[in-house]
């Protein structure tokens, strides 16, 4: 009831403000209606995350019905390349989960650790790297499956464990374009390949990972680490299966082939004279086709159960609404306003603004708003604006740690813990915010320092 009250109040205030701007000719009618559609989508998503698709579809319907969106440009706004990539990769990861590959892999790696107090450290590191390689949602799902066993066995504080794993997962997701939709959007829109991420994003990721692991171990969650010292070595029971066996041969071939193809895609594109990043769609589709052929009739269940169609359609609708802002020239106006900031402070401004917006509204929305603005800045500043893409990447991914709704991984981790009975009523917004502010501010500062020397 209280949530509905705040939602209704904020919606009335925002729409009244937009009406005032339109009445005083500050915004044209088409611009006012587009802004209203986007803001109502954002507010509805923030207050009612579980039914966010309804707000997104409603916004698109309004813009289509009013004639603001040119339906001939829908494929451009829809960002079908991102939709295809995510659907194909989710299918591949679903196949690996179905075969039990990730569960055995994570358990085997965990059991190799001799000191109980180091289990969480290694689990955090593994979470960060797996987020970079397989995407943040897939990573947190499998890491949590192991973490829940440790929490139950040694009666650890589930809130602390979930938070520290989510923090490093979000950090790891910025290392490569596969890490999360934010990285993927920026990679496609800025024409960045994996080697660009290796050069610019991985050093920032590595520095932040070291800092956050140390912060969690010796300050923010030191009591949880100390609690493990009183126990003998942790061993997680698994089936008696070897990773390098015939059972997992298809998994290794699929995983290795997919990531080799993605890593080598810039070379193949150059040899074949293809458009940049075209193989980022083609290679996952080859992997998806392989899954279908290997699974046969069961492939339908994998695609239905493991592809998050709800989220994909939300992304598509969101991209269309943001695309409408470019059509009514709002992005050009906003980018000119931001250019009033001295050029030397643009990186700081975009990183900070995108972090705050990501923390309170979800980083997908933040990036969707800033991408067309940076594109407009590039037309004015030229190559001098290229570094702003990295500022947006670092701000939006690290800002996801600020609150419980900052990124998809946060929501998935908490929902997974509730479903498993690890926590009953979620994590209080203020509890997360106290730790999230510290992590976000320190990692943003570290990103500015490191990027100063490499970007």
Steps between C-alpha positions, in 0.01 A plus 500: 500500500783739590679415174187575298462834678854610416465376143175689440637817661824495299316422176263795550788737577706392197211516255392837637853628446507370143161660431629830634806486271281420199252776585784755519648383167818367661416161349305430185200269529683201350797558729280534807310181424826309439652623826182410685502148352864444601468645850184302572679188378798572729288579806275200445804275464660639816189450714358185342796305362312173464250647252744731319413350161149641529631855539743449210237367261259775604757767421569353156126476428451869583788610277385280211139605534588871505711468187821610674687180413559436132432128474748477210774574756388238751773251394760773570355586841430135586873413514439152360872417518490517880176301513650225282829486690337474843244239392768283341742529794222424751422185302865391507528563874171321555640195322812504723282532810279215382805278458621592851825645368516821704389334822776240484759755386432743785483225762827346383677835511360574848611163638856566388534780757669390822423790736130555590552874544624519141191334354305825482797685352541244223125490449494878454786485252336216308169692498669806350677309224201283417284814473741637242495178300144367518297812607407628844163326531628154410799553729302604806256211456773237509716673761199533729427129467838432662478791744165382635655165594777678690251733672282211617785281613677765708205727584654809348317830456329457160461874443874559527593212272246596234607864503872435465444253216272742316754783543777307327260358240403850388867601491590196293218564255675808359819316403369359171203576271348163596472600867163672496258679267657835591841394368336349194300814419810717527706255292247505216427872508864613538632233259730352764638148477637260761852634456384851588357360823823311572698821460274745684246314716697207643762717680218693670323175582815344649579800718144522631480126567812510718373804691150359560623157611730668752223733618262210554761276663650748743225758559143475376447125557800401711282331765360259242850404387620461858208271578630248245838472673356283777390230255702229323535489125174545309416222258196517277354165409469440128425214271801284421553656158820616337497827311718360224282203413283397206194632682633857490682482165212673319494770771871574461476509122196731506639734765852509356382538143261782586751704696783437254273616221399814689861577595619454143199672340685825417763300307237299309304818422811660355587194290143458372447876456192501724344786693644543848334286773289305252653175626391585856158396374599220265725302737248468788239397242732218388525393865123517538454285189746248644297480821182429303666223299658340809187514715244417234144520632618618841653813344157664503488471880849651535408800285170550684642457852840668475446793263365790704243615246337731754821700540583493128163646403537762773837600353349518151215726614738718700731545201205603283390766750853639530529496120191718482687766699753524217222527243353809671851654537506478879838328510661769288370764742612311810846428361551869428403580859752250635766645271474816707709305751873562434642225279749399768214419739273317256631156594447570869149637436385207285653239732339657806158563344479154345599340834225681691241432231604134489478462874145624529348412162699201367813528285324393179283812518802718577695376199198519272462868587870592469587311178324737257632798696861383461438433131392861460808616692718304257357696208611819675825395671610226261753247630544713814170351622601135450620463861151588623383149410734360765376752755147382429602134528677545834232725648203286401648165607652619826189705579308174491651422842343808658153357575309173486342600166823623341549207264333182382749290701387666824135415439575145386723428801243619754213320323707182486577522874132551583396207284762276664388605850836660582334833583133564568420863423776607266770749598399836645573792267693688771714200595619461143541876451743535795744255346415589140589868539846411632569245227368725222690814605831317544474307174401812304802682642724206411356493147574870450857451615571195286319630191699824522813304409355265237215677319 
